[in-house]
Amino acid sequence: MFLGWYHSRCRKAGRGLLLAATGILLLSIALRSIDISVCSQFELGTHFLWHVFITLVIYLVMLVLILKYRYPQASAEVATRASRG
């Protein structure tokens, strides 16, 4: 969550992806927490969703890393445009 806020504040590339990853992570933790109580009504439970969403979080964070190191000028361009108004 801190990195998403930091990237958003500094207008770095991938800021929306990190904030989305934070939201998905919180959702996956919530689903994992209610898994035991939901299993009696929903046979599959929500544990598989934990794995799906955690995988999505890892994908989004890796995508941000790729954007940062493969296209470092993208962050500088966004910051320059933002400072111009």
C-alpha positions as CSV (number, residue, x, y, z in Angstrom):
1,M,0.0,0.0,0.0
2,F,2.9,2.4,0.8
3,L,4.5,1.8,-2.5
4,G,1.3,2.5,-4.4
5,W,0.9,5.7,-2.4
6,Y,4.5,6.7,-3.0
7,H,4.3,6.0,-6.8
8,S,1.0,7.9,-7.0
9,R,2.5,10.9,-5.1
10,C,5.6,11.0,-7.2
11,R,3.6,10.3,-10.4
12,K,5.8,7.3,-11.3
13,A,4.9,4.8,-14.0
14,G,2.7,2.0,-12.7
15,R,1.2,3.8,-9.9
16,G,-2.3,2.7,-10.8
17,L,-1.2,-0.9,-11.1
18,L,0.3,-0.9,-7.6
19,L,-2.8,0.6,-6.1
20,A,-4.9,-2.0,-7.9
21,A,-2.6,-4.7,-6.6
22,T,-3.1,-3.4,-3.1
23,G,-6.9,-3.6,-3.4
24,I,-6.7,-7.1,-4.9
25,L,-4.4,-8.2,-2.1
26,L,-6.8,-6.9,0.6
27,L,-9.7,-8.7,-1.2
28,S,-7.7,-11.9,-1.3
29,I,-6.9,-11.7,2.4
30,A,-10.6,-11.2,3.1
31,L,-11.5,-14.2,1.1
32,R,-8.9,-16.3,2.8
33,S,-10.1,-15.2,6.2
34,I,-13.8,-16.2,5.5
35,D,-12.9,-19.5,3.8
36,I,-13.7,-21.7,6.8
37,S,-17.0,-20.2,7.5
38,V,-18.1,-20.2,3.8
39,C,-17.1,-23.8,3.2
40,S,-20.3,-25.1,4.7
41,Q,-22.5,-23.2,2.2
42,F,-20.1,-23.1,-0.7
43,E,-18.5,-26.5,-1.3
44,L,-15.5,-25.1,-3.1
45,G,-14.8,-22.5,-0.5
46,T,-12.9,-19.4,-1.3
47,H,-9.3,-20.8,-0.9
48,F,-8.9,-21.1,-4.7
49,L,-9.8,-17.4,-5.1
50,W,-6.9,-16.6,-2.7
51,H,-4.5,-18.3,-5.1
52,V,-6.0,-16.7,-8.2
53,F,-5.9,-13.2,-6.7
54,I,-2.4,-13.6,-5.2
55,T,-1.2,-14.7,-8.6
56,L,-2.8,-11.5,-10.1
57,V,-1.0,-9.4,-7.4
58,I,2.3,-10.9,-8.3
59,Y,1.7,-10.3,-12.0
60,L,0.8,-6.6,-11.4
61,V,3.8,-6.0,-9.2
62,M,6.2,-7.7,-11.7
63,L,4.6,-5.6,-14.5
64,V,5.4,-2.4,-12.5
65,L,9.0,-3.6,-12.1
66,I,9.3,-4.3,-15.8
67,L,7.9,-0.8,-16.6
68,K,10.3,0.8,-14.1
69,Y,13.5,-0.9,-15.3
70,R,12.7,-1.5,-19.0
71,Y,11.3,2.0,-19.6
72,P,12.8,4.3,-17.0
73,Q,12.1,7.4,-19.2
74,A,8.3,6.8,-18.7
75,S,8.5,7.9,-15.1
76,A,10.5,11.0,-16.0
77,E,8.1,12.0,-18.8
78,V,5.1,11.6,-16.5
79,A,6.8,13.8,-13.8
80,T,7.8,16.4,-16.4
81,R,4.2,16.6,-17.8
82,A,2.7,16.9,-14.4
83,S,5.1,19.7,-13.4
84,R,4.1,21.7,-16.5
85,G,0.5,21.7,-15.4
